[in-house]
Amino acid sequence: MTFVSTNRQTCMSASFVHLSDEALVAQIARGDQAALGALYERFGRVVYSLVLRVVRSAQVAEEATQEAFLTVWRSADEYRASSGSARAWLLMIAHRRAVDRVRYEQRRIVATEPLDETTHAQVAETAPSAAEEAWVVFERERLVRALAQIPDSERELIELAYFDGYTQSQLAGRLGLPLGTVKRRTFTGLRRLRTLLEADA
């Protein structure tokens, strides 16, 4: 499935503007391809940016982004809102696809090219160990669980800042909130999040 931005797709996606991210995923779980296109328009750039930071290749990032949305298409019925926001779920999938791509490229290099000792050491150094991978998954799941337990107004700010890199001033402009409100909600949300993570440690 190829995601192409066209006037027709934009018109189709307009009918989904009023839907929340979670409602879009529910539509996708029912086999609605237009809902998937709307989700892509909503988060395609965010997912691509996240993946690019991991794979550091524009071509590979495009492929991994496609794979992430295909995974959403195939597993949308497995999403549970009680486990966290649809946005966090999507970005978690994207991160996994990016890491899979990095591992694949590392295996391909080792299998097809004769490596000297220095290159072998570099590949071994960058490849995550099984223990490290398990710890990353564990920490990510803890974060998703904790985020699901804080108020939506605070979670949105933290997710936008954490996943998209927005500053507090940018968040104020994007959400139409006073800067003081953004600072207060972010501080309160982070304090709640820290308490929840400490309790879940």
C-alpha positions in Angstrom: 0.0 0.0 0.0 1.5 3.3 -1.1 0.6 6.6 0.6 0.5 9.5 -1.9 -0.8 12.9 -1.0 -3.4 13.9 -3.6 -6.4 16.2 -3.8 -8.7 13.2 -3.7 -7.0 11.8 -0.6 -7.1 15.2 1.1 -10.9 15.4 0.4 -11.4 11.9 1.7 -9.4 12.6 4.8 -11.4 15.7 5.5 -14.3 13.5 6.6 -12.1 12.2 9.4 -11.0 15.6 10.8 -13.5 15.4 13.7 -12.3 12.0 14.8 -9.8 11.4 17.5 -6.7 9.4 16.9 -8.2 6.5 18.8 -11.4 6.6 16.7 -9.3 6.6 13.5 -7.5 3.4 14.7 -10.9 1.9 15.4 -12.0 2.7 11.9 -8.8 1.1 10.5 -9.5 -2.0 12.6 -12.8 -2.3 10.6 -10.9 -2.3 7.3 -11.3 1.4 6.4 -8.4 2.3 4.1 -9.5 5.9 4.0 -9.0 6.1 7.8 -5.5 4.8 7.4 -4.8 7.5 4.8 -6.1 10.1 7.3 -3.9 8.7 10.0 -0.9 8.9 7.6 -1.7 12.5 6.8 -2.0 13.3 10.5 1.2 11.6 11.6 3.3 10.7 8.5 5.8 13.5 9.0 6.1 12.8 12.7 6.7 9.1 12.1 9.2 9.8 9.3 11.2 12.3 11.5 11.3 9.7 14.4 12.4 6.9 12.1 15.0 9.1 10.4 16.7 9.9 13.7 17.2 6.1 14.2 18.2 4.9 10.7 19.9 8.1 9.4 19.0 7.4 5.8 16.2 9.1 4.0 15.5 6.1 1.7 15.5 3.6 4.6 13.3 6.0 6.7 10.7 6.2 3.9 10.6 2.4 3.7 10.4 2.0 7.5 7.6 4.6 7.7 5.6 2.7 5.1 6.2 -0.5 7.1 5.0 1.2 10.3 1.7 2.2 8.8 1.3 -1.2 7.2 1.8 -2.7 10.7 -1.0 -0.4 12.0 -3.2 -1.6 9.2 -2.6 -5.3 10.1 -2.8 -4.9 13.9 -5.2 -2.1 14.5 -7.6 -4.5 16.1 -4.9 -5.2 18.8 -4.8 -1.6 20.0 -6.3 -0.9 23.4 -6.9 2.7 24.5 -6.4 1.7 28.1 -2.7 1.0 27.3 -2.0 4.5 26.1 -2.8 7.0 23.4 -3.0 5.9 19.7 -0.2 8.4 19.0 2.1 6.7 21.5 1.1 3.3 20.1 1.9 4.4 16.5 5.2 5.9 17.4 6.2 2.8 19.4 5.5 0.7 16.3 7.5 3.1 14.1 10.5 2.9 16.5 10.4 -0.8 16.4 10.4 -0.8 12.6 13.3 1.6 12.6 15.3 -0.6 15.0 14.5 -3.7 12.8 15.8 -1.8 9.8 19.1 -1.0 11.6 19.5 -4.6 12.6 18.8 -5.8 9.1 21.4 -3.5 7.5 23.9 -4.6 10.1 23.3 -8.3 9.3 23.4 -7.6 5.6 26.8 -5.9 5.9 28.2 -8.7 8.0 26.9 -11.3 5.6 27.9 -9.7 2.2 31.1 -7.8 2.9 34.5 -9.0 4.3 35.1 -6.9 7.4 38.4 -6.1 9.0 38.7 -6.2 12.7 38.0 -2.5 13.1 34.7 -2.7 11.2 33.7 -5.9 13.1 34.2 -4.0 16.3 32.2 -1.0 15.1 29.2 -3.2 14.1 29.4 -5.1 17.4 29.5 -1.8 19.3 26.4 -0.4 17.5 24.3 -3.5 17.6 22.1 -3.7 20.7 22.5 -6.8 22.8 19.5 -9.0 23.7 19.6 -7.7 27.2 19.6 -4.0 26.0 16.7 -4.6 23.6 14.7 -6.3 26.3 15.4 -3.4 28.7 14.3 -0.8 26.0 11.1 -2.7 25.4 10.4 -2.9 29.2 11.1 0.8 29.7 8.9 1.8 26.7 6.0 -0.3 28.0 6.4 1.3 31.5 6.3 4.7 29.9 3.1 3.9 27.9 1.4 2.6 31.0 2.3 5.6 33.0 1.2 8.1 30.3 -2.2 6.4 30.1 -2.8 7.2 33.8 -2.2 11.0 33.7 -4.8 13.5 32.5 -5.2 14.0 28.7 -4.3 17.7 28.9 -0.9 16.8 30.5 -0.3 13.7 28.4 -0.7 15.6 25.2 1.9 18.2 26.2 4.4 15.5 27.2 3.9 13.4 24.1 4.3 16.5 21.8 7.5 17.6 23.6 8.9 14.0 23.9 8.2 12.6 20.5 8.1 15.8 18.3 10.6 18.0 20.1 8.3 21.0 20.6 9.4 23.8 22.9 7.0 25.1 25.5 6.6 28.3 23.5 5.8 26.3 20.3 3.3 24.2 22.3 1.5 27.3 23.5 1.1 28.6 20.0 0.1 25.2 18.6 -2.5 24.5 21.3 -3.7 28.1 21.8 -2.8 28.1 25.4 -1.0 30.7 27.6 2.6 29.9 28.1 2.2 29.8 31.8 -0.5 27.1 31.5 1.7 25.0 29.3 4.5 25.3 31.8 2.3 24.4 34.7 0.6 21.5 33.0 3.9 20.1 31.8 5.5 20.4 35.2 2.5 18.7 36.9 2.4 16.0 34.2 6.1 15.2 34.5 5.7 15.1 38.3 2.8 12.6 38.0 4.7 10.6 35.4 7.8 10.4 37.6 5.7 9.2 40.6 4.0 6.5 38.5 7.3 5.3 37.0 8.9 5.1 40.4 6.0 3.1 41.7 6.2 0.8 38.7 10.0 0.3 39.1 
